[in-house]
């Protein structure tokens, strides 16, 4: 879970924080985040999906 969070949460935050001053200077500065099917709300809400049991870090928000 730590590796996944460092990459997918804290990594995104660090890159965004670093690049934000440069993006604010541009007329059309954008940040685009892409996700795999593991980030799909449809897949993760399906109780029959394999994603529900195999990828705890991706589903950790749903555990609370």
PyMOL Python script that loads the backbone (N, CA, C, O; Angstrom):
from pymol import cmd

cmd.read_pdbstr("""\
ATOM      1  N   UNK A   1       0.812  -1.185   0.000  1.00  0.00           N
ATOM      2  CA  UNK A   1       0.000   0.000   0.000  1.00  0.00           C
ATOM      3  C   UNK A   1       0.859   1.254   0.000  1.00  0.00           C
ATOM      4  O   UNK A   1       0.534   2.236  -0.667  1.00  0.00           O
ATOM      5  N   UNK A   2       1.950   1.219   0.745  1.00  0.00           N
ATOM      6  CA  UNK A   2       2.803   2.406   0.830  1.00  0.00           C
ATOM      7  C   UNK A   2       3.342   2.802  -0.546  1.00  0.00           C
ATOM      8  O   UNK A   2       3.326   3.979  -0.906  1.00  0.00           O
ATOM      9  N   UNK A   3       3.819   1.821  -1.311  1.00  0.00           N
ATOM     10  CA  UNK A   3       4.367   2.093  -2.648  1.00  0.00           C
ATOM     11  C   UNK A   3       3.281   2.683  -3.565  1.00  0.00           C
ATOM     12  O   UNK A   3       3.525   3.653  -4.282  1.00  0.00           O
ATOM     13  N   UNK A   4       2.108   2.097  -3.534  1.00  0.00           N
ATOM     14  CA  UNK A   4       1.012   2.585  -4.370  1.00  0.00           C
ATOM     15  C   UNK A   4       0.618   4.001  -3.988  1.00  0.00           C
ATOM     16  O   UNK A   4       0.422   4.841  -4.866  1.00  0.00           O
ATOM     17  N   UNK A   5       0.497   4.281  -2.696  1.00  0.00           N
ATOM     18  CA  UNK A   5       0.133   5.629  -2.248  1.00  0.00           C
ATOM     19  C   UNK A   5       1.225   6.642  -2.583  1.00  0.00           C
ATOM     20  O   UNK A   5       0.933   7.768  -2.985  1.00  0.00           O
ATOM     21  N   UNK A   6       2.497   6.233  -2.413  1.00  0.00           N
ATOM     22  CA  UNK A   6       3.585   7.165  -2.726  1.00  0.00           C
ATOM     23  C   UNK A   6       3.570   7.535  -4.204  1.00  0.00           C
ATOM     24  O   UNK A   6       3.861   8.675  -4.566  1.00  0.00           O
ATOM     25  N   UNK A   7       3.237   6.589  -5.041  1.00  0.00           N
ATOM     26  CA  UNK A   7       3.186   6.855  -6.479  1.00  0.00           C
ATOM     27  C   UNK A   7       1.927   7.598  -6.877  1.00  0.00           C
ATOM     28  O   UNK A   7       2.003   8.648  -7.515  1.00  0.00           O
ATOM     29  N   UNK A   8       0.776   7.073  -6.512  1.00  0.00           N
ATOM     30  CA  UNK A   8      -0.507   7.553  -7.030  1.00  0.00           C
ATOM     31  C   UNK A   8      -1.125   8.709  -6.259  1.00  0.00           C
ATOM     32  O   UNK A   8      -2.020   9.376  -6.778  1.00  0.00           O
ATOM     33  N   UNK A   9      -0.679   8.961  -5.052  1.00  0.00           N
ATOM     34  CA  UNK A   9      -1.229  10.067  -4.263  1.00  0.00           C
ATOM     35  C   UNK A   9      -0.159  11.123  -4.022  1.00  0.00           C
ATOM     36  O   UNK A   9      -0.272  12.253  -4.497  1.00  0.00           O
ATOM     37  N   UNK A  10       0.866  10.755  -3.291  1.00  0.00           N
ATOM     38  CA  UNK A  10       1.884  11.732  -2.917  1.00  0.00           C
ATOM     39  C   UNK A  10       2.742  12.167  -4.099  1.00  0.00           C
ATOM     40  O   UNK A  10       3.187  13.313  -4.153  1.00  0.00           O
ATOM     41  N   UNK A  11       2.976  11.264  -5.043  1.00  0.00           N
ATOM     42  CA  UNK A  11       3.726  11.618  -6.246  1.00  0.00           C
ATOM     43  C   UNK A  11       2.988  12.638  -7.089  1.00  0.00           C
ATOM     44  O   UNK A  11       3.575  13.614  -7.558  1.00  0.00           O
ATOM     45  N   UNK A  12       1.694  12.408  -7.280  1.00  0.00           N
ATOM     46  CA  UNK A  12       0.870  13.351  -8.043  1.00  0.00           C
ATOM     47  C   UNK A  12       0.844  14.710  -7.352  1.00  0.00           C
ATOM     48  O   UNK A  12       0.952  15.745  -8.009  1.00  0.00           O
ATOM     49  N   UNK A  13       0.703  14.708  -6.042  1.00  0.00           N
ATOM     50  CA  UNK A  13       0.688  15.958  -5.281  1.00  0.00           C
ATOM     51  C   UNK A  13       2.012  16.706  -5.441  1.00  0.00           C
ATOM     52  O   UNK A  13       2.014  17.914  -5.680  1.00  0.00           O
ATOM     53  N   UNK A  14       3.135  16.001  -5.311  1.00  0.00           N
ATOM     54  CA  UNK A  14       4.452  16.645  -5.396  1.00  0.00           C
ATOM     55  C   UNK A  14       4.695  17.257  -6.776  1.00  0.00           C
ATOM     56  O   UNK A  14       5.187  18.380  -6.884  1.00  0.00           O
ATOM     57  N   UNK A  15       4.348  16.513  -7.825  1.00  0.00           N
ATOM     58  CA  UNK A  15       4.542  17.030  -9.187  1.00  0.00           C
ATOM     59  C   UNK A  15       3.638  18.240  -9.417  1.00  0.00           C
ATOM     60  O   UNK A  15       4.076  19.247  -9.974  1.00  0.00           O
ATOM     61  N   UNK A  16       2.384  18.142  -8.992  1.00  0.00           N
ATOM     62  CA  UNK A  16       1.447  19.260  -9.154  1.00  0.00           C
ATOM     63  C   UNK A  16       1.937  20.495  -8.414  1.00  0.00           C
ATOM     64  O   UNK A  16       1.929  21.596  -8.965  1.00  0.00           O
ATOM     65  N   UNK A  17       2.360  20.319  -7.179  1.00  0.00           N
ATOM     66  CA  UNK A  17       2.852  21.449  -6.378  1.00  0.00           C
ATOM     67  C   UNK A  17       4.070  22.095  -7.025  1.00  0.00           C
ATOM     68  O   UNK A  17       4.199  23.319  -7.026  1.00  0.00           O
ATOM     69  N   UNK A  18       4.954  21.285  -7.569  1.00  0.00           N
ATOM     70  CA  UNK A  18       6.166  21.792  -8.209  1.00  0.00           C
ATOM     71  C   UNK A  18       5.863  22.556  -9.499  1.00  0.00           C
ATOM     72  O   UNK A  18       6.455  23.603  -9.758  1.00  0.00           O
ATOM     73  N   UNK A  19       4.946  22.031 -10.300  1.00  0.00           N
ATOM     74  CA  UNK A  19       4.669  22.625 -11.605  1.00  0.00           C
ATOM     75  C   UNK A  19       3.606  23.723 -11.583  1.00  0.00           C
ATOM     76  O   UNK A  19       3.471  24.463 -12.558  1.00  0.00           O
ATOM     77  N   UNK A  20       2.863  23.841 -10.509  1.00  0.00           N
ATOM     78  CA  UNK A  20       1.766  24.806 -10.454  1.00  0.00           C
ATOM     79  C   UNK A  20       2.192  26.243 -10.752  1.00  0.00           C
ATOM     80  O   UNK A  20       1.486  26.919 -11.501  1.00  0.00           O
ATOM     81  N   UNK A  21       3.297  26.748 -10.218  1.00  0.00           N
ATOM     82  CA  UNK A  21       3.706  28.118 -10.548  1.00  0.00           C
ATOM     83  C   UNK A  21       3.932  28.321 -12.057  1.00  0.00           C
ATOM     84  O   UNK A  21       3.597  29.372 -12.603  1.00  0.00           O
ATOM     85  N   UNK A  22       4.495  27.317 -12.714  1.00  0.00           N
ATOM     86  CA  UNK A  22       4.706  27.421 -14.166  1.00  0.00           C
ATOM     87  C   UNK A  22       3.379  27.353 -14.920  1.00  0.00           C
ATOM     88  O   UNK A  22       3.172  28.087 -15.886  1.00  0.00           O
ATOM     89  N   UNK A  23       2.499  26.490 -14.486  1.00  0.00           N
ATOM     90  CA  UNK A  23       1.199  26.348 -15.148  1.00  0.00           C
ATOM     91  C   UNK A  23       0.352  27.611 -15.023  1.00  0.00           C
ATOM     92  O   UNK A  23      -0.397  27.952 -15.938  1.00  0.00           O
ATOM     93  N   UNK A  24       0.470  28.301 -13.897  1.00  0.00           N
ATOM     94  CA  UNK A  24      -0.299  29.536 -13.689  1.00  0.00           C
ATOM     95  C   UNK A  24       0.137  30.642 -14.653  1.00  0.00           C
ATOM     96  O   UNK A  24      -0.634  31.560 -14.931  1.00  0.00           O
ATOM     97  N   UNK A  25       1.355  30.559 -15.159  1.00  0.00           N
ATOM     98  CA  UNK A  25       1.861  31.563 -16.097  1.00  0.00           C
ATOM     99  C   UNK A  25       1.352  31.334 -17.517  1.00  0.00           C
ATOM    100  O   UNK A  25       1.431  32.231 -18.356  1.00  0.00           O
ATOM    101  N   UNK A  26       0.837  30.159 -17.784  1.00  0.00           N
ATOM    102  CA  UNK A  26       0.364  29.821 -19.129  1.00  0.00           C
ATOM    103  C   UNK A  26      -1.122  30.143 -19.284  1.00  0.00           C
ATOM    104  O   UNK A  26      -1.884  30.066 -18.320  1.00  0.00           O
ATOM    105  N   UNK A  27      -1.520  30.497 -20.483  1.00  0.00           N
ATOM    106  CA  UNK A  27      -2.932  30.765 -20.736  1.00  0.00           C
ATOM    107  C   UNK A  27      -3.767  29.489 -20.674  1.00  0.00           C
ATOM    108  O   UNK A  27      -4.919  29.511 -20.240  1.00  0.00           O
ATOM    109  N   UNK A  28      -3.189  28.400 -21.104  1.00  0.00           N
ATOM    110  CA  UNK A  28      -3.944  27.151 -21.161  1.00  0.00           C
ATOM    111  C   UNK A  28      -3.221  26.016 -20.438  1.00  0.00           C
ATOM    112  O   UNK A  28      -3.235  24.876 -20.902  1.00  0.00           O
ATOM    113  N   UNK A  29      -2.596  26.320 -19.316  1.00  0.00           N
ATOM    114  CA  UNK A  29      -1.898  25.289 -18.550  1.00  0.00           C
ATOM    115  C   UNK A  29      -2.881  24.266 -18.004  1.00  0.00           C
ATOM    116  O   UNK A  29      -3.926  24.633 -17.466  1.00  0.00           O
ATOM    117  N   UNK A  30      -2.562  23.012 -18.134  1.00  0.00           N
ATOM    118  CA  UNK A  30      -3.452  21.940 -17.701  1.00  0.00           C
ATOM    119  C   UNK A  30      -2.667  20.822 -17.033  1.00  0.00           C
ATOM    120  O   UNK A  30      -1.510  20.564 -17.366  1.00  0.00           O
ATOM    121  N   UNK A  31      -3.309  20.176 -16.100  1.00  0.00           N
ATOM    122  CA  UNK A  31      -2.811  18.935 -15.519  1.00  0.00           C
ATOM    123  C   UNK A  31      -3.833  17.874 -15.885  1.00  0.00           C
ATOM    124  O   UNK A  31      -5.024  18.027 -15.612  1.00  0.00           O
ATOM    125  N   UNK A  32      -3.366  16.802 -16.500  1.00  0.00           N
ATOM    126  CA  UNK A  32      -4.259  15.720 -16.910  1.00  0.00           C
ATOM    127  C   UNK A  32      -3.815  14.461 -16.185  1.00  0.00           C
ATOM    128  O   UNK A  32      -2.673  14.024 -16.330  1.00  0.00           O
ATOM    129  N   UNK A  33      -4.708  13.886 -15.412  1.00  0.00           N
ATOM    130  CA  UNK A  33      -4.427  12.634 -14.714  1.00  0.00           C
ATOM    131  C   UNK A  33      -5.166  11.502 -15.414  1.00  0.00           C
ATOM    132  O   UNK A  33      -6.345  11.624 -15.749  1.00  0.00           O
ATOM    133  N   UNK A  34      -4.468  10.418 -15.626  1.00  0.00           N
ATOM    134  CA  UNK A  34      -5.058   9.234 -16.246  1.00  0.00           C
ATOM    135  C   UNK A  34      -5.094   8.114 -15.225  1.00  0.00           C
ATOM    136  O   UNK A  34      -4.263   8.052 -14.319  1.00  0.00           O
ATOM    137  N   UNK A  35      -6.046   7.250 -15.380  1.00  0.00           N
ATOM    138  CA  UNK A  35      -6.172   6.119 -14.473  1.00  0.00           C
ATOM    139  C   UNK A  35      -6.304   4.829 -15.265  1.00  0.00           C
ATOM    140  O   UNK A  35      -6.723   4.831 -16.423  1.00  0.00           O
ATOM    141  N   UNK A  36      -5.947   3.755 -14.635  1.00  0.00           N
ATOM    142  CA  UNK A  36      -6.164   2.442 -15.237  1.00  0.00           C
ATOM    143  C   UNK A  36      -7.567   1.974 -14.872  1.00  0.00           C
ATOM    144  O   UNK A  36      -8.307   2.683 -14.190  1.00  0.00           O
ATOM    145  N   UNK A  37      -7.921   0.805 -15.318  1.00  0.00           N
ATOM    146  CA  UNK A  37      -9.243   0.267 -14.961  1.00  0.00           C
ATOM    147  C   UNK A  37      -9.344   0.003 -13.466  1.00  0.00           C
ATOM    148  O   UNK A  37     -10.447  -0.117 -12.933  1.00  0.00           O
ATOM    149  N   UNK A  38      -8.212  -0.090 -12.787  1.00  0.00           N
ATOM    150  CA  UNK A  38      -8.242  -0.286 -11.334  1.00  0.00           C
ATOM    151  C   UNK A  38      -8.833   0.921 -10.607  1.00  0.00           C
ATOM    152  O   UNK A  38      -9.291   0.802  -9.471  1.00  0.00           O
ATOM    153  N   UNK A  39      -8.823   2.069 -11.256  1.00  0.00           N
ATOM    154  CA  UNK A  39      -9.426   3.257 -10.678  1.00  0.00           C
ATOM    155  C   UNK A  39     -10.878   3.438 -11.069  1.00  0.00           C
ATOM    156  O   UNK A  39     -11.493   4.442 -10.712  1.00  0.00           O
ATOM    157  N   UNK A  40     -11.436   2.482 -11.797  1.00  0.00           N
ATOM    158  CA  UNK A  40     -12.814   2.575 -12.274  1.00  0.00           C
ATOM    159  C   UNK A  40     -13.812   2.382 -11.148  1.00  0.00           C
ATOM    160  O   UNK A  40     -13.773   1.372 -10.445  1.00  0.00           O
ATOM    161  N   UNK A  41     -14.701   3.342 -10.975  1.00  0.00           N
ATOM    162  CA  UNK A  41     -15.753   3.202  -9.972  1.00  0.00           C
ATOM    163  C   UNK A  41     -16.706   2.065 -10.338  1.00  0.00           C
ATOM    164  O   UNK A  41     -17.226   1.380  -9.457  1.00  0.00           O
ATOM    165  N   UNK A  42     -16.933   1.867 -11.628  1.00  0.00           N
ATOM    166  CA  UNK A  42     -17.819   0.786 -12.077  1.00  0.00           C
ATOM    167  C   UNK A  42     -17.225  -0.572 -11.720  1.00  0.00           C
ATOM    168  O   UNK A  42     -17.911  -1.429 -11.163  1.00  0.00           O
ATOM    169  N   UNK A  43     -15.945  -0.764 -12.044  1.00  0.00           N
ATOM    170  CA  UNK A  43     -15.286  -2.042 -11.748  1.00  0.00           C
ATOM    171  C   UNK A  43     -15.233  -2.280 -10.246  1.00  0.00           C
ATOM    172  O   UNK A  43     -15.515  -3.385  -9.781  1.00  0.00           O
ATOM    173  N   UNK A  44     -14.877  -1.258  -9.491  1.00  0.00           N
ATOM    174  CA  UNK A  44     -14.707  -1.425  -8.050  1.00  0.00           C
ATOM    175  C   UNK A  44     -16.013  -1.504  -7.283  1.00  0.00           C
ATOM    176  O   UNK A  44     -16.014  -1.928  -6.128  1.00  0.00           O
ATOM    177  N   UNK A  45     -17.121  -1.112  -7.887  1.00  0.00           N
ATOM    178  CA  UNK A  45     -18.405  -1.239  -7.199  1.00  0.00           C
ATOM    179  C   UNK A  45     -19.097  -2.556  -7.519  1.00  0.00           C
ATOM    180  O   UNK A  45     -20.145  -2.864  -6.950  1.00  0.00           O
ATOM    181  N   UNK A  46     -18.512  -3.338  -8.433  1.00  0.00           N
ATOM    182  CA  UNK A  46     -19.062  -4.641  -8.800  1.00  0.00           C
ATOM    183  C   UNK A  46     -18.574  -5.696  -7.807  1.00  0.00           C
ATOM    184  O   UNK A  46     -17.381  -5.998  -7.779  1.00  0.00           O
ATOM    185  N   UNK A  47     -19.466  -6.264  -6.993  1.00  0.00           N
ATOM    186  CA  UNK A  47     -19.025  -7.246  -5.993  1.00  0.00           C
ATOM    187  C   UNK A  47     -18.418  -8.503  -6.602  1.00  0.00           C
ATOM    188  O   UNK A  47     -17.734  -9.254  -5.906  1.00  0.00           O
ATOM    189  N   UNK A  48     -18.656  -8.745  -7.884  1.00  0.00           N
ATOM    190  CA  UNK A  48     -18.098  -9.923  -8.549  1.00  0.00           C
ATOM    191  C   UNK A  48     -16.763  -9.653  -9.236  1.00  0.00           C
ATOM    192  O   UNK A  48     -16.184 -10.556  -9.840  1.00  0.00           O
ATOM    193  N   UNK A  49     -16.276  -8.432  -9.149  1.00  0.00           N
ATOM    194  CA  UNK A  49     -15.029  -8.062  -9.809  1.00  0.00           C
ATOM    195  C   UNK A  49     -13.825  -8.581  -9.027  1.00  0.00           C
ATOM    196  O   UNK A  49     -13.811  -8.534  -7.797  1.00  0.00           O
ATOM    197  N   UNK A  50     -12.819  -9.073  -9.742  1.00  0.00           N
ATOM    198  CA  UNK A  50     -11.574  -9.512  -9.100  1.00  0.00           C
ATOM    199  C   UNK A  50     -10.846  -8.346  -8.450  1.00  0.00           C
ATOM    200  O   UNK A  50     -10.080  -8.551  -7.509  1.00  0.00           O
ATOM    201  N   UNK A  51     -11.065  -7.142  -8.927  1.00  0.00           N
ATOM    202  CA  UNK A  51     -10.361  -5.971  -8.408  1.00  0.00           C
ATOM    203  C   UNK A  51     -10.681  -5.745  -6.939  1.00  0.00           C
ATOM    204  O   UNK A  51      -9.871  -5.158  -6.221  1.00  0.00           O
ATOM    205  N   UNK A  52     -11.827  -6.192  -6.479  1.00  0.00           N
ATOM    206  CA  UNK A  52     -12.221  -5.967  -5.091  1.00  0.00           C
ATOM    207  C   UNK A  52     -11.336  -6.696  -4.092  1.00  0.00           C
ATOM    208  O   UNK A  52     -11.189  -6.237  -2.960  1.00  0.00           O
ATOM    209  N   UNK A  53     -10.756  -7.800  -4.474  1.00  0.00           N
ATOM    210  CA  UNK A  53      -9.964  -8.568  -3.522  1.00  0.00           C
ATOM    211  C   UNK A  53      -8.467  -8.535  -3.773  1.00  0.00           C
ATOM    212  O   UNK A  53      -7.692  -8.805  -2.855  1.00  0.00           O
ATOM    213  N   UNK A  54      -8.033  -8.211  -4.993  1.00  0.00           N
ATOM    214  CA  UNK A  54      -6.621  -8.318  -5.334  1.00  0.00           C
ATOM    215  C   UNK A  54      -5.809  -7.048  -5.084  1.00  0.00           C
ATOM    216  O   UNK A  54      -4.597  -7.126  -4.885  1.00  0.00           O
ATOM    217  N   UNK A  55      -6.445  -5.901  -5.090  1.00  0.00           N
ATOM    218  CA  UNK A  55      -5.688  -4.655  -5.084  1.00  0.00           C
ATOM    219  C   UNK A  55      -6.108  -3.764  -3.921  1.00  0.00           C
ATOM    220  O   UNK A  55      -6.776  -2.747  -4.110  1.00  0.00           O
ATOM    221  N   UNK A  56      -5.712  -4.154  -2.736  1.00  0.00           N
ATOM    222  CA  UNK A  56      -6.125  -3.462  -1.516  1.00  0.00           C
ATOM    223  C   UNK A  56      -5.815  -1.974  -1.549  1.00  0.00           C
ATOM    224  O   UNK A  56      -6.645  -1.169  -1.126  1.00  0.00           O
ATOM    225  N   UNK A  57      -4.646  -1.587  -2.039  1.00  0.00           N
ATOM    226  CA  UNK A  57      -4.273  -0.164  -2.034  1.00  0.00           C
ATOM    227  C   UNK A  57      -5.220   0.663  -2.887  1.00  0.00           C
ATOM    228  O   UNK A  57      -5.541   1.795  -2.528  1.00  0.00           O
ATOM    229  N   UNK A  58      -5.669   0.123  -3.999  1.00  0.00           N
ATOM    230  CA  UNK A  58      -6.586   0.866  -4.866  1.00  0.00           C
ATOM    231  C   UNK A  58      -7.981   0.943  -4.261  1.00  0.00           C
ATOM    232  O   UNK A  58      -8.738   1.867  -4.559  1.00  0.00           O
ATOM    233  N   UNK A  59      -8.320  -0.011  -3.424  1.00  0.00           N
ATOM    234  CA  UNK A  59      -9.655  -0.053  -2.840  1.00  0.00           C
ATOM    235  C   UNK A  59      -9.692   0.446  -1.406  1.00  0.00           C
ATOM    236  O   UNK A  59     -10.742   0.376  -0.768  1.00  0.00           O
ATOM    237  N   UNK A  60      -8.597   0.939  -0.884  1.00  0.00           N
ATOM    238  CA  UNK A  60      -8.529   1.280   0.540  1.00  0.00           C
ATOM    239  C   UNK A  60      -9.518   2.364   0.947  1.00  0.00           C
ATOM    240  O   UNK A  60      -9.951   2.386   2.099  1.00  0.00           O
ATOM    241  N   UNK A  61      -9.884   3.251   0.050  1.00  0.00           N
ATOM    242  CA  UNK A  61     -10.864   4.291   0.363  1.00  0.00           C
ATOM    243  C   UNK A  61     -12.214   3.661   0.647  1.00  0.00           C
ATOM    244  O   UNK A  61     -12.964   4.154   1.490  1.00  0.00           O
ATOM    245  N   UNK A  62     -12.530   2.590  -0.036  1.00  0.00           N
ATOM    246  CA  UNK A  62     -13.817   1.931   0.131  1.00  0.00           C
ATOM    247  C   UNK A  62     -13.900   1.146   1.433  1.00  0.00           C
ATOM    248  O   UNK A  62     -14.997   0.777   1.851  1.00  0.00           O
ATOM    249  N   UNK A  63     -12.773   0.881   2.085  1.00  0.00           N
ATOM    250  CA  UNK A  63     -12.792   0.073   3.308  1.00  0.00           C
ATOM    251  C   UNK A  63     -13.321   0.849   4.508  1.00  0.00           C
ATOM    252  O   UNK A  63     -13.778   0.247   5.479  1.00  0.00           O
ATOM    253  N   UNK A  64     -13.264   2.180   4.451  1.00  0.00           N
ATOM    254  CA  UNK A  64     -13.630   2.998   5.602  1.00  0.00           C
ATOM    255  C   UNK A  64     -15.091   3.169   5.826  1.00  0.00           C
ATOM    256  O   UNK A  64     -15.496   3.843   6.773  1.00  0.00           O
TER     257      UNK A  64
END
""", "prot")
cmd.dss("prot")
cmd.show_as("cartoon", "prot")
cmd.util.cbc("prot")
cmd.orient("prot")
